[in-house]
Amino acid sequence: MQTNQPLIQNDEIDLIELLRKLLAFVGYLKTKKKQLLLSFLIGAFLGLMYPLYNPLTYTATISYVVENEVLDFPEKINSSEYPWLIVNPGRTFLDENLSTLFTSRKMIVNAIEQPVVFNNDTTTLLDEIYLKDDVLKTLKHSKDSLSFTRKKDSLLNSIYLSLVESNIDITQDESLGKLTVTHQNEWFAQQLALNLLKTVEDFYTKTKIKRSKNNLAILQRQRDSIKDILNKNLTAVAVQNDNNFALNPALTAKRLPSIKERVDVKSNTIMLNELIRQTEFAKVHLRSIKPFIQVIDQPIPPLVNNHYKWYVRLLLGGFALIVLYVIFCFLVKLKNKITQLA
């Protein structure tokens, strides 16, 4: 017990000494009221001037989930009866590939060339970019088609690189994806995000179901072809029946063409029923594998921007500079103390 008492007393002395130094430093700061007030005013001014050296940018964010629903077909279905059901899903539209697809040149160029409505006029995002530069206006109205094409391709490439590097960001977290577009124009940021999502979704759906559509088209052509043949067979049977009306039953050779036509009608009817069944089944299969991007959140004006309110900037700037000045004063006193001890 006697050994612990000096340690406790030493801790109390250290704490008292620390408090004394802290109070002394606070007293020192009270002598710097003018400097502190000047620091606050300078910081508040810099906070108010923040938009001048950091332009206002708006952020449009779309959260989405990629779904690929496949119908659960009965186990009794034989793959040999429905060979068009065997479709290789491939690895084109995995989550990481879909993220790359969003930033591809083809998708972005198609997105900025899509027609949109702005101020009751139909325009494109590309035209909005054109209108901001006199050189681009001249290029747009150039009469030299070859020169226009080359310069337009070069322009589109530069716009694409600029958007990918500075304006478009894709993040993927398991099944949830997020598309973020930033731009100084609020309408442009929102519309580019929506157009890009629609472009990718259309391309995604078109590519994914292309094979199933082709299979369905083949079945439909076969069905229509058999249907036409069956109609001709039915007409031929009717003609043969008219020719054989009241025919002597003993003359079997005269009935042979009619019998052949009836056999064709029966076989074609079976084929037509099977093709109709497969066609309808193929339609159901096509709908079941149709992929789509389900949007969770989409940008709604007013969009989020990178600027605080003016009074928030004023207070943050003022207090930030006060803190920096206090730290500066502390370092100066610490340096002087070290110099004295040396």
C-alpha positions as CSV (number, residue, x, y, z in Angstrom):
1,M,0.0,0.0,0.0
2,Q,2.8,2.4,0.9
3,T,4.4,1.6,-2.5
4,N,1.3,2.6,-4.5
5,Q,0.7,5.9,-2.8
6,P,3.7,7.7,-4.4
7,L,2.6,6.4,-7.8
8,I,-0.9,7.8,-7.3
9,Q,0.5,11.1,-6.1
10,N,2.7,11.3,-9.2
11,D,-0.3,10.7,-11.5
12,E,-2.2,13.4,-9.7
13,I,0.7,15.8,-10.1
14,D,1.0,15.0,-13.8
15,L,-2.7,15.6,-14.4
16,I,-2.6,18.9,-12.5
17,E,0.5,19.9,-14.5
18,L,-1.3,19.0,-17.8
19,L,-4.4,21.0,-16.8
20,R,-2.2,24.0,-15.8
21,K,-0.4,23.9,-19.2
22,L,-3.8,23.6,-21.0
23,L,-5.2,26.6,-19.1
24,A,-2.0,28.6,-19.8
25,F,-2.4,27.8,-23.5
26,V,-6.0,28.9,-23.5
27,G,-4.9,32.1,-21.8
28,Y,-2.3,32.5,-24.6
29,L,-5.1,32.1,-27.2
30,K,-7.1,34.8,-25.5
31,T,-4.4,37.2,-26.3
32,K,-4.8,36.2,-30.0
33,K,-8.5,37.2,-30.3
34,K,-7.9,39.5,-33.3
35,Q,-5.9,36.8,-35.1
36,L,-8.5,34.2,-34.4
37,L,-11.3,36.5,-35.6
38,L,-9.2,37.3,-38.7
39,S,-8.7,33.5,-39.3
40,F,-12.4,32.9,-39.1
41,L,-13.2,35.7,-41.5
42,I,-10.6,34.5,-44.0
43,G,-11.8,30.9,-43.7
44,A,-15.5,32.0,-44.1
45,F,-14.5,33.9,-47.2
46,L,-12.7,31.0,-48.7
47,G,-15.7,28.8,-47.9
48,L,-18.0,31.1,-49.7
49,M,-15.6,31.3,-52.7
50,Y,-15.4,27.5,-52.8
51,P,-17.7,27.1,-55.9
52,L,-15.3,29.4,-57.9
53,Y,-12.4,26.9,-57.8
54,N,-14.5,23.8,-57.5
55,P,-17.2,23.8,-60.2
56,L,-20.7,22.6,-59.3
57,T,-21.3,19.0,-60.5
58,Y,-24.5,16.9,-60.2
59,T,-24.6,13.2,-59.6
60,A,-27.2,10.9,-61.2
61,T,-27.2,7.4,-59.7
62,I,-29.1,4.3,-60.8
63,S,-29.2,1.1,-58.7
64,Y,-30.2,-2.0,-60.6
65,V,-30.3,-5.8,-60.3
66,V,-29.8,-8.1,-63.3
67,E,-32.4,-10.9,-63.3
68,N,-32.5,-13.9,-65.6
69,E,-35.5,-15.9,-64.9
70,V,-35.8,-19.3,-66.5
71,L,-39.1,-21.3,-66.4
72,D,-39.0,-24.6,-64.6
73,F,-40.0,-27.1,-67.3
74,P,-41.5,-30.5,-66.5
75,E,-38.9,-33.3,-66.2
76,K,-41.0,-35.5,-68.6
77,I,-39.9,-33.3,-71.5
78,N,-37.5,-35.0,-73.7
79,S,-34.6,-32.9,-75.1
80,S,-34.7,-34.8,-78.3
81,E,-38.3,-33.6,-78.9
82,Y,-37.4,-30.0,-78.1
83,P,-33.8,-29.5,-79.3
84,W,-34.2,-25.8,-79.4
85,L,-34.4,-25.8,-75.6
86,I,-30.7,-26.6,-75.4
87,V,-29.3,-23.1,-75.4
88,N,-25.8,-22.3,-74.2
89,P,-26.2,-19.4,-71.7
90,G,-22.6,-18.4,-72.3
91,R,-20.6,-16.0,-70.1
92,T,-21.2,-12.8,-72.0
93,F,-23.3,-11.1,-69.4
94,L,-21.7,-12.0,-66.1
95,D,-21.8,-9.1,-63.6
96,E,-18.2,-8.1,-64.3
97,N,-18.8,-8.2,-68.0
98,L,-21.9,-6.1,-67.7
99,S,-20.0,-3.5,-65.9
100,T,-17.5,-3.4,-68.8
101,L,-20.4,-3.2,-71.2
102,F,-21.6,0.0,-69.6
103,T,-18.3,1.8,-70.3
104,S,-17.9,0.4,-73.8
105,R,-17.6,2.9,-76.7
106,K,-20.6,1.5,-78.6
107,M,-23.0,1.8,-75.6
108,I,-21.9,5.3,-74.7
109,V,-22.0,6.6,-78.3
110,N,-25.5,5.1,-78.8
111,A,-26.6,6.6,-75.5
112,I,-25.6,10.2,-76.5
113,E,-27.1,9.8,-80.0
114,Q,-30.5,8.6,-78.7
115,P,-33.3,11.2,-79.3
116,V,-34.5,12.9,-76.1
117,V,-37.1,15.6,-75.4
118,F,-35.6,18.9,-74.0
119,N,-37.7,22.1,-73.7
120,N,-40.5,20.5,-75.8
121,D,-38.0,19.9,-78.6
122,T,-36.5,16.6,-79.8
123,T,-32.8,16.6,-79.6
124,T,-29.9,14.4,-78.6
125,L,-27.2,14.6,-75.9
126,L,-24.7,14.8,-78.7
127,D,-26.3,17.9,-80.1
128,E,-26.3,19.5,-76.7
129,I,-22.5,18.9,-76.6
130,Y,-22.3,20.4,-80.2
131,L,-24.1,23.6,-79.2
132,K,-21.5,24.4,-76.6
133,D,-18.7,24.9,-79.0
134,D,-18.6,27.1,-82.1
135,V,-16.1,24.8,-83.8
136,L,-18.4,21.9,-83.3
137,K,-21.3,23.9,-84.8
138,T,-19.2,24.5,-87.9
139,L,-18.4,20.8,-88.1
140,K,-22.0,19.8,-87.7
141,H,-23.0,21.9,-90.7
142,S,-20.1,20.9,-92.9
143,K,-21.0,20.0,-96.5
144,D,-18.1,17.6,-97.0
145,S,-19.6,14.3,-95.9
146,L,-16.2,12.4,-95.9
147,S,-14.5,15.1,-93.8
148,F,-17.6,15.2,-91.5
149,T,-17.5,11.5,-90.9
150,R,-13.8,11.4,-90.1
151,K,-14.0,14.4,-87.8
152,K,-17.2,13.2,-86.2
153,D,-15.6,9.8,-85.4
154,S,-12.7,11.6,-83.9
155,L,-15.0,13.9,-81.9
156,L,-17.1,10.9,-80.7
157,N,-13.9,9.2,-79.5
158,S,-12.8,12.2,-77.6
159,I,-16.2,12.6,-76.0
160,Y,-16.3,8.9,-75.1
161,L,-12.8,9.0,-73.5
162,S,-13.8,12.2,-71.5
163,L,-17.0,10.7,-70.2
164,V,-15.4,7.4,-69.2
165,E,-12.5,9.0,-67.4
166,S,-14.4,11.8,-65.6
167,N,-18.2,11.3,-65.7
168,I,-19.2,7.6,-65.6
169,D,-18.5,5.1,-62.8
170,I,-19.8,1.6,-62.4
171,T,-19.7,-0.4,-59.1
172,Q,-20.8,-4.0,-58.7
173,D,-21.6,-5.5,-55.3
174,E,-22.7,-9.1,-55.7
175,S,-26.0,-8.9,-57.5
176,L,-26.5,-5.2,-57.0
177,G,-25.0,-2.8,-59.5
178,K,-24.8,1.0,-59.4
179,L,-24.3,3.3,-62.4
180,T,-23.1,6.8,-61.4
181,V,-22.9,9.8,-63.9
182,T,-21.6,13.2,-62.8
183,H,-21.7,16.3,-64.9
184,Q,-22.0,20.1,-64.5
185,N,-25.4,20.0,-66.3
186,E,-28.1,18.5,-64.1
187,W,-30.3,17.5,-67.0
188,F,-27.4,16.0,-69.0
189,A,-26.3,13.9,-66.0
190,Q,-29.8,12.5,-65.5
191,Q,-30.5,11.8,-69.2
192,L,-27.2,10.2,-69.9
193,A,-27.7,7.8,-67.0
194,L,-31.2,6.8,-68.2
195,N,-30.1,6.6,-71.9
196,L,-27.1,4.5,-71.0
197,L,-29.1,2.1,-69.0
198,K,-31.7,1.7,-71.7
199,T,-29.0,1.2,-74.4
200,V,-27.3,-1.6,-72.4
201,E,-30.6,-3.2,-71.5
202,D,-31.7,-3.3,-75.1
203,F,-28.4,-4.8,-76.3
204,Y,-28.4,-7.2,-73.4
205,T,-31.9,-8.5,-74.2
206,K,-31.4,-8.6,-77.9
207,T,-28.2,-10.6,-77.6
208,K,-29.4,-13.0,-74.9
209,I,-32.5,-14.1,-76.7
210,K,-31.3,-14.1,-80.3
211,R,-30.9,-17.8,-80.6
212,S,-34.3,-18.5,-79.1
213,K,-35.9,-16.0,-81.5
214,N,-34.2,-17.7,-84.5
215,N,-35.5,-21.1,-83.3
216,L,-39.0,-19.8,-82.9
217,A,-38.9,-18.2,-86.4
218,I,-37.8,-21.6,-87.9
219,L,-40.7,-23.4,-86.2
220,Q,-43.2,-20.8,-87.4
221,R,-42.0,-21.1,-91.0
222,Q,-42.3,-24.9,-90.8
223,R,-45.8,-24.6,-89.3
224,D,-46.9,-22.3,-92.0
225,S,-45.4,-24.5,-94.7
226,I,-47.2,-27.6,-93.4
227,K,-50.4,-25.7,-93.1
228,D,-50.3,-24.6,-96.7
229,I,-49.6,-28.2,-97.8
230,L,-52.4,-29.5,-95.7
231,N,-54.8,-27.0,-97.3
232,K,-53.8,-28.2,-100.7
233,N,-54.3,-31.8,-99.6
234,L,-57.8,-31.0,-98.3
235,T,-58.7,-29.4,-101.6
236,A,-57.4,-32.4,-103.5
237,V,-59.5,-34.8,-101.3
238,A,-62.6,-32.7,-102.0
239,V,-61.9,-32.9,-105.7
240,Q,-61.4,-36.6,-105.7
241,N,-64.6,-37.1,-103.7
242,D,-66.5,-35.2,-106.4
243,N,-64.9,-37.3,-109.1
244,N,-65.7,-40.5,-107.3
245,F,-69.3,-39.7,-106.5
246,A,-71.6,-42.7,-107.2
247,L,-68.6,-44.7,-108.4
248,N,-69.0,-48.5,-108.7
249,P,-67.4,-50.0,-105.5
250,A,-65.8,-52.6,-107.5
251,L,-63.6,-50.0,-109.3
252,T,-61.0,-49.7,-106.5
253,A,-58.2,-48.3,-108.8
254,K,-60.3,-45.2,-109.3
255,R,-60.3,-44.6,-105.6
256,L,-56.5,-44.9,-105.2
257,P,-55.7,-41.1,-105.6
258,S,-58.4,-40.2,-103.0
259,I,-56.9,-42.7,-100.6
260,K,-53.4,-41.3,-101.1
261,E,-54.7,-37.8,-100.5
262,R,-56.4,-38.9,-97.3
263,V,-53.2,-40.4,-96.0
264,D,-51.3,-37.2,-96.7
265,V,-54.0,-35.2,-94.9
266,K,-53.7,-37.4,-91.9
267,S,-49.9,-37.3,-91.7
268,N,-49.8,-33.6,-92.3
269,T,-52.4,-33.0,-89.7
270,I,-50.3,-34.9,-87.1
271,M,-47.2,-32.8,-88.2
272,L,-49.1,-29.6,-88.0
273,N,-50.4,-30.3,-84.5
274,E,-46.9,-31.2,-83.3
275,L,-45.4,-28.0,-84.9
276,I,-48.2,-25.9,-83.3
277,R,-47.4,-27.4,-79.9
278,Q,-43.7,-26.8,-80.3
279,T,-44.2,-23.3,-81.5
280,E,-46.4,-22.4,-78.5
281,F,-43.9,-24.0,-76.2
282,A,-41.1,-22.1,-77.8
283,K,-42.9,-18.8,-77.2
284,V,-43.3,-19.7,-73.5
285,H,-39.6,-20.6,-73.4
286,L,-38.6,-17.3,-75.1
287,R,-40.6,-15.3,-72.6
288,S,-39.1,-17.3,-69.7
289,I,-35.5,-16.7,-70.6
290,K,-35.9,-13.1,-71.5
291,P,-33.3,-11.2,-69.3
292,F,-33.9,-7.7,-68.0
293,I,-32.3,-5.2,-65.7
294,Q,-34.6,-4.3,-62.8
295,V,-34.1,-0.7,-61.7
296,I,-34.2,-0.2,-57.9
297,D,-33.5,3.6,-57.7
298,Q,-33.3,6.1,-60.6
299,P,-32.2,9.7,-60.6
300,I,-35.0,12.2,-59.8
301,P,-34.4,16.0,-59.8
302,P,-33.1,17.8,-58.0
303,L,-29.9,15.7,-58.2
304,V,-27.3,15.5,-55.5
305,N,-24.4,18.0,-56.0
306,N,-21.0,18.5,-54.5
307,H,-21.7,21.9,-52.9
308,Y,-23.0,22.7,-49.4
309,K,-25.3,25.5,-48.6
310,W,-23.6,28.9,-48.4
311,Y,-24.0,29.2,-44.6
312,V,-22.5,25.7,-44.2
313,R,-19.5,26.6,-46.3
314,L,-19.1,29.8,-44.3
315,L,-19.1,28.0,-40.9
316,L,-16.9,25.1,-42.1
317,G,-14.4,27.4,-43.7
318,G,-14.2,29.7,-40.7
319,F,-13.8,27.0,-38.1
320,A,-11.4,25.0,-40.2
321,L,-9.0,28.0,-40.4
322,I,-9.4,28.6,-36.7
323,V,-8.3,25.0,-36.0
324,L,-5.4,25.4,-38.3
325,Y,-4.3,28.6,-36.6
326,V,-4.6,27.0,-33.1
327,I,-2.4,24.1,-34.3
328,F,0.1,26.6,-35.6
329,C,0.2,28.4,-32.3
330,F,0.7,25.2,-30.4
331,L,3.6,24.2,-32.7
332,V,5.2,27.6,-32.2
333,K,5.0,27.4,-28.4
334,L,6.3,23.8,-28.5
335,K,9.2,24.9,-30.6
336,N,10.0,27.8,-28.3
337,K,9.8,25.4,-25.3
338,I,12.3,23.0,-26.9
339,T,14.6,25.9,-27.8
340,Q,14.6,27.0,-24.2
341,L,15.4,23.5,-22.9
342,A,18.2,23.2,-25.3
